[in-house]
Amino acid sequence: MYAADKWEDYEVLDTGDGMKLERWGKVILSRPDPQVIWPRQEDSAWSKADAKYHRSPKGGGEWEFVRRLPEKWTVRYGDLSFIVHPTNFKHTGLFPEQAVNWDWMRTLIQKRGGAKVLNLFGYTGGATCACIAAGAHVTHVDAAKGMVQWAGENRAKCGLPEDKVRWIVDDAVKFVERETRRGNFYDAVVMDPPSYGRGPKGEIWKLEDELYSLVEKCAQVIGNAPLFVLINSYTTGLQPAVLSNILRLTVGKRFGGRIDAGEVVLPVSSGGVLPCGASGRWEA
């Protein structure tokens, strides 16, 4: 089990009844979480929420702002800074549980003295910023232009050098295939693929159908000095052992190395932990 337990600017205050109560800096948000199938433990805490997200039976949902909030604000994790912005899809622009993986990657990069990292489905750049701060050069890939712009803003907030990152708006799979043909190889690969999605021409992406092929392709874009591969999965049906097996049959088969996989969790102040998916880790 990988626990992101070093946050100061973020905290899960309580969980229950399909919701999680979180503190982002000084702002408290209440958001749905499908994993939370138990009752609340601290009823009084929920009245402190500054905003609540309500799902719509037609899909999506909207925020109810109990108190006036800034459109955006900043939270810090160690020497990193990230812009938080509640979106119409309930997301805030940051997956705080991933801090436990940021720390793992930074340790490996610092021991190596730098690395060339490919970050696929890079979202708003949490992993990208962590790797740059450790001394890596990162190629950040995401199909959504707005997310890449947000990642660039986070890079600037962290005060990290612009020449240490290459921003790519593209389909992750197609980009990996082109990099392989070009002979452009990487020391490390990070991937945070969605559970489900549609391409611009109506192509359907289902993680359980596509993940093995993606990791197999990524194994071909890793050069002769491999460092690590990280797979994140938020799909409930993909247990850590699934990620471990995929890494063993792809990257591990080619390079040997060490494989570990586990559930990713956030500590909850009222007790217990909040499950946040799984991560599979390979390192040379």
LINJO-V907333 format. One record per pair of residues at least 24 apart in sequence whose C-alpha atoms are under 8 Angstrom apart, sorted by sequence separation. I is the first residue (numbers start at 0). J is the second residue. D is the distance in whole Angstrom. If there is no record, write none. Layout:
# LINJO-V907333
i & j & d
I & J & D
I & J & D
This chain:
# LINJO-V907333
i & j & d
14 & 38 & 8
15 & 39 & 4
28 & 52 & 8
101 & 125 & 8
105 & 129 & 6
109 & 133 & 6
122 & 146 & 5
123 & 147 & 6
144 & 168 & 6
238 & 262 & 8
257 & 281 & 6
258 & 282 & 7
14 & 39 & 6
15 & 40 & 7
20 & 45 & 7
62 & 87 & 7
101 & 126 & 6
104 & 129 & 8
105 & 130 & 6
108 & 133 & 6
109 & 134 & 7
122 & 147 & 7
123 & 148 & 8
124 & 149 & 8
125 & 150 & 8
128 & 153 & 8
139 & 164 & 7
143 & 168 & 6
256 & 281 & 7
257 & 282 & 5
13 & 39 & 7
14 & 40 & 7
61 & 87 & 6
104 & 130 & 7
108 & 134 & 7
121 & 147 & 8
123 & 149 & 5
124 & 150 & 4
128 & 154 & 6
137 & 163 & 6
138 & 164 & 6
139 & 165 & 6
140 & 166 & 6
141 & 167 & 7
142 & 168 & 5
143 & 169 & 8
256 & 282 & 6
257 & 283 & 6
13 & 40 & 7
60 & 87 & 7
61 & 88 & 8
62 & 89 & 8
102 & 129 & 8
105 & 132 & 8
106 & 133 & 8
108 & 135 & 7
123 & 150 & 4
124 & 151 & 8
132 & 159 & 7
136 & 163 & 5
137 & 164 & 5
138 & 165 & 5
139 & 166 & 5
140 & 167 & 5
141 & 168 & 5
142 & 169 & 5
256 & 283 & 4
13 & 41 & 7
20 & 48 & 7
59 & 87 & 7
60 & 88 & 7
61 & 89 & 7
97 & 125 & 8
101 & 129 & 6
105 & 133 & 5
122 & 150 & 7
123 & 151 & 8
125 & 153 & 8
131 & 159 & 7
135 & 163 & 7
136 & 164 & 6
137 & 165 & 6
138 & 166 & 6
139 & 167 & 6
140 & 168 & 6
141 & 169 & 6
142 & 170 & 5
206 & 234 & 8
255 & 283 & 7
59 & 88 & 6
60 & 89 & 8
97 & 126 & 8
101 & 130 & 7
124 & 153 & 7
128 & 157 & 7
138 & 167 & 7
140 & 169 & 6
141 & 170 & 7
142 & 171 & 7
188 & 217 & 7
225 & 254 & 8
254 & 283 & 7
92 & 122 & 8
93 & 123 & 7
123 & 153 & 7
124 & 154 & 7
140 & 170 & 8
141 & 171 & 7
207 & 237 & 7
251 & 281 & 8
13 & 44 & 8
92 & 123 & 6
128 & 159 & 7
140 & 171 & 6
214 & 245 & 7
218 & 249 & 6
250 & 281 & 8
12 & 44 & 8
93 & 125 & 7
131 & 163 & 7
214 & 246 & 7
218 & 250 & 5
131 & 164 & 8
188 & 221 & 8
246 & 279 & 8
187 & 221 & 7
211 & 245 & 6
215 & 249 & 5
246 & 280 & 8
185 & 220 & 6
186 & 221 & 6
214 & 249 & 7
215 & 250 & 7
218 & 253 & 8
246 & 281 & 7
184 & 220 & 5
185 & 221 & 5
186 & 222 & 6
214 & 250 & 8
242 & 278 & 7
243 & 279 & 6
52 & 89 & 6
183 & 220 & 7
184 & 221 & 5
185 & 222 & 5
186 & 223 & 8
242 & 279 & 5
243 & 280 & 8
182 & 220 & 8
184 & 222 & 5
186 & 224 & 6
187 & 225 & 6
194 & 232 & 7
239 & 277 & 6
186 & 225 & 4
187 & 226 & 5
188 & 227 & 7
189 & 228 & 6
190 & 229 & 6
191 & 230 & 6
192 & 231 & 7
193 & 232 & 8
194 & 233 & 7
238 & 277 & 7
239 & 278 & 7
176 & 216 & 7
179 & 219 & 7
185 & 225 & 7
186 & 226 & 5
187 & 227 & 5
188 & 228 & 5
189 & 229 & 5
190 & 230 & 5
191 & 231 & 5
192 & 232 & 7
193 & 233 & 8
194 & 234 & 6
237 & 277 & 8
239 & 279 & 6
172 & 213 & 7
175 & 216 & 7
179 & 220 & 5
186 & 227 & 7
187 & 228 & 6
188 & 229 & 6
189 & 230 & 6
190 & 231 & 6
191 & 232 & 7
235 & 276 & 7
175 & 217 & 7
178 & 220 & 7
233 & 275 & 7
234 & 276 & 7
233 & 276 & 4
81 & 125 & 8
172 & 216 & 8
232 & 276 & 6
233 & 277 & 7
175 & 220 & 7
231 & 276 & 7
232 & 277 & 5
231 & 277 & 6
232 & 278 & 6
231 & 278 & 5
230 & 278 & 6
231 & 279 & 7
24 & 73 & 8
79 & 128 & 7
229 & 278 & 7
230 & 279 & 5
24 & 74 & 6
79 & 129 & 7
229 & 279 & 6
230 & 280 & 7
23 & 74 & 7
120 & 171 & 7
229 & 280 & 5
119 & 171 & 6
228 & 280 & 6
229 & 281 & 7
227 & 280 & 7
228 & 281 & 5
227 & 281 & 5
228 & 282 & 7
227 & 282 & 4
226 & 282 & 6
227 & 283 & 6
225 & 282 & 8
226 & 283 & 5
225 & 283 & 6
30 & 89 & 7
126 & 189 & 8
9 & 74 & 8
8 & 74 & 6
8 & 75 & 6
7 & 75 & 8
8 & 76 & 7
117 & 185 & 6
7 & 76 & 7
116 & 185 & 6
119 & 188 & 8
121 & 190 & 7
6 & 76 & 6
82 & 152 & 8
115 & 185 & 5
116 & 186 & 6
117 & 187 & 6
118 & 188 & 6
119 & 189 & 6
120 & 190 & 6
121 & 191 & 7
82 & 153 & 6
114 & 185 & 8
115 & 186 & 5
116 & 187 & 5
117 & 188 & 5
118 & 189 & 5
119 & 190 & 5
120 & 191 & 5
81 & 153 & 5
114 & 186 & 6
115 & 187 & 6
116 & 188 & 6
117 & 189 & 6
118 & 190 & 6
119 & 191 & 7
120 & 192 & 6
80 & 153 & 7
114 & 187 & 7
116 & 189 & 8
119 & 192 & 8
120 & 193 & 8
82 & 156 & 8
81 & 156 & 7
80 & 156 & 6
81 & 157 & 7
79 & 156 & 8
80 & 157 & 5
79 & 157 & 5
78 & 157 & 7
9 & 95 & 7
3 & 95 & 7
3 & 96 & 5
2 & 96 & 7
3 & 97 & 7
3 & 98 & 6
4 & 99 & 8
3 & 99 & 5
2 & 99 & 6
1 & 99 & 7
114 & 226 & 8
108 & 226 & 8
107 & 226 & 7
107 & 227 & 8
104 & 227 & 8
97 & 263 & 8
96 & 263 & 7
96 & 264 & 6
96 & 265 & 6
96 & 275 & 7
41 & 269 & 7
40 & 269 & 7
35 & 273 & 8
34 & 273 & 8
34 & 274 & 7
14 & 267 & 8
11 & 265 & 7
13 & 267 & 6
11 & 266 & 7
12 & 267 & 6
13 & 268 & 6
10 & 266 & 8
11 & 267 & 5
12 & 268 & 5
13 & 269 & 5
10 & 267 & 7
11 & 268 & 6
12 & 269 & 6
13 & 270 & 8
10 & 268 & 7
14 & 273 & 8
1 & 261 & 6
3 & 263 & 8
0 & 261 & 5
1 & 262 & 6
2 & 263 & 6
3 & 264 & 6
4 & 265 & 7
0 & 262 & 5
1 & 263 & 5
2 & 264 & 5
3 & 265 & 5
4 & 266 & 6
0 & 263 & 6
1 & 264 & 6
2 & 265 & 6
3 & 266 & 7
0 & 264 & 7
2 & 266 & 7
